[in-house]
Amino acid sequence: MKIAVTGATGTQGGAVARLLTERGHEVRRVTRNPKHPDDVHGDFDNPDSLEQAFADVDGLFLMTPLSGPSEASQGKAAVDAARHVPHVVFTSATNADRGTGIPHFDTKAEIERHLAAVHPHWTVLGPAAFMSNKGFVALPIPPTLKLHLIAPEDIAAMAVLAFEQPARFHNRRVDIASDQLTGPEMAAIRGTEFVEYSLAQAETYSPDLAAMFRYFTETGLDLDIPALHAELPEIAWHSYANWVTGRA
Ligand SMILES: NC(=O)c1ccc[n+]([C@@H]2O[C@H](COP(=O)([O-])OP(=O)(O)OC[C@H]3O[C@@H](n4cnc5c(N)ncnc54)[C@H](OP(=O)(O)O)[C@@H]3O)[C@@H](O)[C@H]2O)c1
């Protein structure tokens, strides 16, 4: 298959592009600054460039950059530019479709609704917090809260499975996580101490992220990891310990 991958120079798209290539698919890496032989120019601020980047492919891996309120219009324009692409796999966030009130989740929900309304064949992935995030040992969450986490490689495995088994994931939304740990458990794996800071402090640098951590703490994500892994045994889900050790 020939697959266009947005965000291919970033965490999710990079992992997806690498796995697609490993599995023998043809990859079109969409970036604002083409450098790699598989790169094509595409800019979320210029839907015409996306239309060209998405021409004549069998599938599109669509991520949206964190760009505040404009994420929704950029994402919806990207969906429109992909109207001829046979299968769009959009990566959103866990429980983004639940009306969480978290600004960067609600923008993704708007893109999800648009995709489902206008495209005949889509899959939405709802990844949890990335294991690759920096600063996981200092968080505005209580030390007893177990945070849902996902390895970027597991997002890629899920996306590639969706492209390779389109009927199984036809017009489905799947929230995905690899493991679930408390801050102190994550810190112990990293050989350090967990530092809890307040949501008021988090507000001062990002009201959006503070809203997300408040939701995680007060409502909690609805994602049953054992049930998910039982449904998708072909994915070699990483534990956080294995993922960190693999990068040591
Ligand atoms: N971090 C988490 O825990 C987490 C969890 C769930 C969901 N998410 C979501 O994941 C998304 C970010 O994904 P990521 O972490 O994989 O990305 P990333 O590593 O931050 O990389 C950003 C990517 O976006 C591309 N990009 C930025 N602006 C662009 C534009 N105007 N046009 C075209 N491409 C553009 C960049 O490509 P070029 O610079 O090469 O153009 C780059 O490949 C966000 O929407 C975030 O909310 C994150």
The ligand as an SDF file (V2000), in Angstrom:
LIG
                    3D

 48 52  0  0  0  0  0  0  0  0999 V2000
    2.2390   13.8840   23.9500 N   0  0  0  0  0  0  0  0  0  0  0  0
    1.2160   13.1530   24.3620 C   0  0  0  0  0  0  0  0  0  0  0  0
    1.2420   12.5300   25.4220 O   0  0  0  0  0  0  0  0  0  0  0  0
   -0.0150   13.0660   23.4970 C   0  0  0  0  0  0  0  0  0  0  0  0
   -1.0330   12.1530   23.8080 C   0  0  0  0  0  0  0  0  0  0  0  0
   -2.1670   12.0670   22.9750 C   0  0  0  0  0  0  0  0  0  0  0  0
   -2.2660   12.8980   21.8710 C   0  0  0  0  0  0  0  0  0  0  0  0
   -1.2490   13.7850   21.6070 N   0  0  0  0  0  0  0  0  0  0  0  0
   -1.3820   14.6480   20.4240 C   0  0  0  0  0  0  0  0  0  0  0  0
   -0.3690   14.3310   19.4890 O   0  0  0  0  0  0  0  0  0  0  0  0
   -0.1940   15.4570   18.6220 C   0  0  0  0  0  0  0  0  0  0  0  0
    1.2830   15.6840   18.4330 C   0  0  0  0  0  0  0  0  0  0  0  0
    1.8300   14.5120   17.8690 O   0  0  0  0  0  0  0  0  0  0  0  0
    3.3700   14.1960   17.9890 P   0  0  0  0  0  0  0  0  0  0  0  0
    3.7830   14.3230   19.4430 O   0  0  0  0  0  0  0  0  0  0  0  0
    3.5930   12.9230   17.2800 O   0  0  0  0  0  0  0  0  0  0  0  0
    4.0010   15.4080   17.1920 O   0  0  0  0  0  0  0  0  0  0  0  0
    5.4220   16.0820   17.4490 P   0  0  0  0  0  0  0  0  0  0  0  0
    6.4460   15.0460   17.7600 O   0  0  0  0  0  0  0  0  0  0  0  0
    5.2240   17.2280   18.3880 O   0  0  0  0  0  0  0  0  0  0  0  0
    5.7650   16.6550   16.0090 O   0  0  0  0  0  0  0  0  0  0  0  0
    4.9460   17.6240   15.4150 C   0  0  0  0  0  0  0  0  0  0  0  0
    4.7820   17.2340   13.9620 C   0  0  0  0  0  0  0  0  0  0  0  0
    3.8040   18.0860   13.4110 O   0  0  0  0  0  0  0  0  0  0  0  0
    4.2810   18.5700   12.1760 C   0  0  0  0  0  0  0  0  0  0  0  0
    3.7280   19.8980   11.9650 N   0  0  0  0  0  0  0  0  0  0  0  0
    3.6540   20.9150   12.8570 C   0  0  0  0  0  0  0  0  0  0  0  0
    3.0500   21.9710   12.2930 N   0  0  0  0  0  0  0  0  0  0  0  0
    2.7540   21.6190   11.0060 C   0  0  0  0  0  0  0  0  0  0  0  0
    2.1290   22.2850    9.9230 C   0  0  0  0  0  0  0  0  0  0  0  0
    1.6850   23.5480   10.0100 N   0  0  0  0  0  0  0  0  0  0  0  0
    1.9810   21.6040    8.7710 N   0  0  0  0  0  0  0  0  0  0  0  0
    2.4450   20.3290    8.6270 C   0  0  0  0  0  0  0  0  0  0  0  0
    3.0310   19.6500    9.6310 N   0  0  0  0  0  0  0  0  0  0  0  0
    3.1830   20.2980   10.7960 C   0  0  0  0  0  0  0  0  0  0  0  0
    5.7950   18.6010   12.3060 C   0  0  0  0  0  0  0  0  0  0  0  0
    6.3160   18.4480   10.9920 O   0  0  0  0  0  0  0  0  0  0  0  0
    7.3550   19.4550   10.2750 P   0  0  0  0  0  0  0  0  0  0  0  0
    7.9130   20.3510   11.3510 O   0  0  0  0  0  0  0  0  0  0  0  0
    8.3770   18.5300    9.6920 O   0  0  0  0  0  0  0  0  0  0  0  0
    6.5400   20.1480    9.2590 O   0  0  0  0  0  0  0  0  0  0  0  0
    6.0610   17.3700   13.1620 C   0  0  0  0  0  0  0  0  0  0  0  0
    6.2260   16.2250   12.3730 O   0  0  0  0  0  0  0  0  0  0  0  0
   -0.8920   16.6290   19.2850 C   0  0  0  0  0  0  0  0  0  0  0  0
   -2.0980   16.8750   18.6150 O   0  0  0  0  0  0  0  0  0  0  0  0
   -1.1560   16.1260   20.6980 C   0  0  0  0  0  0  0  0  0  0  0  0
   -2.3000   16.7160   21.2970 O   0  0  0  0  0  0  0  0  0  0  0  0
   -0.1370   13.8700   22.3670 C   0  0  0  0  0  0  0  0  0  0  0  0
  1  2  1  0
  2  3  2  0
  2  4  1  0
  4  5  1  0
  4 48  2  0
  5  6  2  0
  6  7  1  0
  7  8  2  0
  8  9  1  0
  8 48  1  0
  9 10  1  0
  9 46  1  0
 10 11  1  0
 11 12  1  0
 11 44  1  0
 12 13  1  0
 13 14  1  0
 14 15  2  0
 14 16  1  0
 14 17  1  0
 17 18  1  0
 18 19  2  0
 18 20  1  0
 18 21  1  0
 21 22  1  0
 22 23  1  0
 23 24  1  0
 23 42  1  0
 24 25  1  0
 25 26  1  0
 25 36  1  0
 26 27  1  0
 26 35  1  0
 27 28  2  0
 28 29  1  0
 29 30  1  0
 29 35  2  0
 30 31  1  0
 30 32  2  0
 32 33  1  0
 33 34  2  0
 34 35  1  0
 36 37  1  0
 36 42  1  0
 37 38  1  0
 38 39  2  0
 38 40  1  0
 38 41  1  0
 42 43  1  0
 44 45  1  0
 44 46  1  0
 46 47  1  0
M  CHG  2   8   1  16  -1
M  END
$$$$
